[in-house]
Amino acid sequence: KLIIALIKVIDDKKNLVCIGRTHGQHAIPTTYGMRFGVWAYELDRHIDRLKETLNRITFGKMSGAVGTMASFGEKGIELQNIVTKELDLHPTLIANQIIQRDRHAEVVFITALIGQSLAKISTQIRILQRNEIAEMFEPFNKNQVGSSTMPHKRNPHKSERICSLARLLKSNVIPALDNIILEDERDLTNSANERIIFSENFILLDFMINQLTDIILGVEFDEFKIEKNLNLTKGASLSEKVMVNLVKKGIGRQEGHEILRKAAIKAKNENILIKEILYKNPKIQEVLSKNEIDDLLNPHKYIGKALEQTENLLNVLKNKYAL
């Protein structure tokens, strides 16, 4: 359900250009289709991991106190095969008193891994909902209260809850790994915590997936603010494109980089568009017209293969999930 919800947003917003950010700073343009596509592709890999893991974890054993089947007589292995088949499990080839806990640890680790991906998506939603950015928002009904003391607040509490619970999932990986280390043919150092970590991780992960699905199904976009942020650096975020074009025109890469670096600083300090500075640069005047500069500084024309990659992903996911 969550991947299907993401696919719908990818399809709807594949052409919505936005600013990409690296290190928390404006980088170059990307699209919301790309952004959601990265998330969906990651969750799709988790589906594959779960299927692969089933081949290693659906095992059972019935082999007595230390695994020898000594009390079962001549038909011990046959008895184990009958019991495990009835339970729709594969029989272990060899074991002691218990199924070895590497299998269990893998399951707990995968729940934590999925939880971290959900937290990553939720963290990004929280960042994009900040007042200073305000591009994307959790659904918020008209009677919902954000804060008991600050009536204006619209807090991303669902995303925050997911991030909080992901920490619990992750914390349960440590006891699951420790449970692999049991003495001799078994002891009980795994038993008490397993009564908690398995049920806790499955229940929490189920809740987190449903919570994030609700968020994605109702996510809101402010396209005016997205466009405003896209142009916030007054064209500086397109400096890479201009620099590459200068190199094609015969200007050295380092020289072109320095021209654009100084122009970006000057544009910021003087609060003017970077193109106004580039228009007046003698070196650039030799190789680029004003119209060419304007075209190079159009953020909607610098998304590379974003749409093609997004369409390729959509085709794969739609086929896989029969959409």
N, C-alpha and C positions, 0 to 999 in steps of 0.2 A: 504493500500500500504506500509506503513512504517513497520508494523508487518511482512508482507510478505518479505520485503527486509531484515529484521533482521533474519527471519527464514532461508533464503538462506545463510547468513554468518554463522549462527550457524551450519548448515549442512556442509558447506565447511571447517570450522575451528574447528570442535568439538574435533579433536585430537591434536590441536596445543597447546602444553604446554607452559605456561608462568609463570613468578613469580607473585604471589599474593602480594598485599601490604595492610598493615593496619597502620594507623597513618602516612602514607607517607613513611613507611619503608618496606623493604623486609620481607615478612612473610614466607609462604610456597607456593609450586607450585599450580597453578590452570590451567584452559584452557581458550582459547578465546571463545570456545563454551559455557562454563559456564558464562563468563562475558556478552556476548551478550544475553544469555538465560535469565539472571536476568532482563535485560532491556525489552526483548520481553514479559516476563511474567507480568511485571509491566504494560506495555501498554495494554496488554490483559485485565487486571483488569479494566482499564479505559473504555474499550469497554463495559464491563459488567456494570460498573457504569452508563454509558450513557443510556444503555437499561433500567436499573432499574429506573433511573431518569425520563424517559419518562412517566412512570406511575403516576408521581406526578406533572409533569409540563404541560402536554397537556390538560389544562382545560381552559374553557371560561365562561363568565357570561354575562347576559343581564338582569339586574335587577333594573335599574333606579338609581335615585340620591343617595339613601342611602342603596340600596339593597332590599327594601321591595316589589318591583314590583307594587307599589301602582297605578301607571298610566296605567298599562297594563290590568287591569280588571281581570276577573275570569280565563283567560287563560294565565296568566303571566308565570307560570312554563312551560306550553306547548310551549309557544313562545320561551323561552330560550332554550328548548330542540331542537326545530326545527333549530334555528340559530346555535347552537354549533355543531349539527350534520352536517349541511351544511359546516361548517368550519373544520370538522374532529377533533373536540375537545370533551372532556367530559364536561358536565355541572357541575358547582359547586353546592354542596348541599346548601351552604349558603355563602354570601359575603356581603360587603357593596358596595361602589361605584366602587371599583376596585378589581382585583385579588390580594390577599395578597402577599406581596413581599418576603416571605420566599421561595416561588417557584423560583422566579427570582434569588435570592441570591444563591440558590443551583447551578443553571446553571453557574453563573459567577464563583463560587468557583471551580466547576469542570473544567472549562476552565483553571483556574489558576493552579489547581492540575496537569492537563496534561502538562501544560507549564513547571512546575517544574521538571517533569520527563524528558521532552525533554532537559531542561537545565542541568540536571544531566548527561545525556548521552553526551551532547555536552561538558561539562566540562571535562569529562573523556577523550574524544577524544583530547581536547586541551592539557591535561596533558601528554598523551601518545605520542603526537607529539613534545614535547619539545626535543631540541637537545640532552640533557643528557639522554633521554629515547629512543625516536625515534623508537617506535615499530609500531605505527599505524598513518596514515596520511589521512587528507581530500584529495579528488581528486584535482589535480592541473594540468591544461593543459600546454602545452609547451610554449604558448605565454602569460601565466598569469604573472602578476607582483605582487610580494609580498609587496614591499616597493618602494616608489619613490626615496628614497635616499640610500637604502641598497639593491643592486641588488641580494644579496645572500638569502634574506628572503623568507620563505615559510610560511606565516602567516595563521593560522586556522580561517580566518575571518568569514566563514559561521557559524561555531560553536560559535564564539564570538557574532555574530549577534543574534543567538537563545537565548543565555544567557542574552543578553541585553533586548530583547523583553519579555522574561519571567518575568522580573522585572515589566514591565508595566502591564502584565496580573494580577500579584499578587497585584499590587497597586489598581486595580479596585475592588478588593474584599471588601475593606473597605467601599466605598460608597454603594455597593450593600447590605452590612449588615446594614448600616445606613438607607437605604431605607425601611427596615422592619418597622421602627418606624415612623408611620404616625399618625397625630392627628385625633381623632374622626373618622368620616366615610371616611375621606381622606383629604389630602392637596397636595400641589404641590412640596414639598421639594425633592421628588424623580425624578420628571419629567425631569428637565434639564440635570442632569448627566446621566440618562438612555438613552438619545439620543446619548450619547457618548460611555458609557461602553459596551453596548451590541454589537454594530457594531464593535467597536474597538477590543474587545476580540475575537470575531468570526473571523474577518478578519486576525488579527495577528496570531491566533492559526493555521488557515488554511495555512498561509504562512510558519510558523515555521515547521509544519508537512511536507510540501512539500520540504522545505529546508533540513531538516534532512534526508528525504527519499533519496534525491539526494546524500547526503554525504555517507549514508550507501551503496547505490548502487555502488558507486565508491571508497569506502574506500580501502586504500592500506596498506599492511603489510610488514614489513621488518623482515623476519624470522631469518635472521642472527643476527640481533640486539636483537630479542626476546630471542634467545638462549644464546647470550652473557650476557644479563641481568639476565637470569635464573641462570647463574653461577658466577655472579658478586661478590657474598659474599664468593666465594671459598669454597662452601659446607656448610657454616654456616646456610643457610636457611633450611637445612635438619636435623638440630640438634634435632628437635622434634622427628623425626623418629628414630634416633639413641638412644635417651633417652628412648623412649618407648621400644625399643628392649633390652636395658640394663636392664630395669625393668623385662622383661620377662626372662632374664638370671639370675635374682636373686639379682641384684644391686638395692639398695634402690632408690626411685624416687628422693629424695632430693639430694642424693649423685651423681646420674647420671646427674641431672640438673646442679650441680656445676661443674662437670667434663666438660660438654659441654659448659657451660658459659665461663669458663676460656679458653677452647680451642678456642672458637670463638674470644675472645679478643686477644689471642696470634696470631692467624692466621691473624687477621686484622693488628695488630701492626707490624708483621714480613713479611706481604705480601706473605704468603704461604697458600697452601691448608690446610683446617682443617684436612683432612685425614692424612697428614704428622705428625700432632701432635697426632692424635688418634692412629696411628700405634705404637708410642713410649710410650703411656701411659700404665704403668704396670697393672693397674686395668682392662683396656679394653683388653689388651693382653690375660688376663685370660679367657675371654668369647667370644671374636670375633677375627676371622682371618682377614688378609688383604683383602682377596676376599670378605668376608662378609661386611667389612667396605665400600669397593668400591661399592658393590651392594646397601647398605643402603643409600649411598650418590648420587645415580642416581636420579635426579629430575623427570625423566620421569616415574619412578616407584613409585611416591608418589603423586598420584592425586586422591586417594580414589575412590569414586563412581561418580566422575565428569562425566565420559562418560555415565554411566547408567542414571544419573539424566538428562543429556542433551538429551539422546535418548527418555526418558519418556516425557520430555517437547515437543520435536519435534513431537512425536506421537499425543499428545493432540492438539497442535496448528495446525498441518497439517489436522487433522480430522475436527477441528472447522472451519478452513478457506478453507476447500475443496481443499487442495493442493496435 
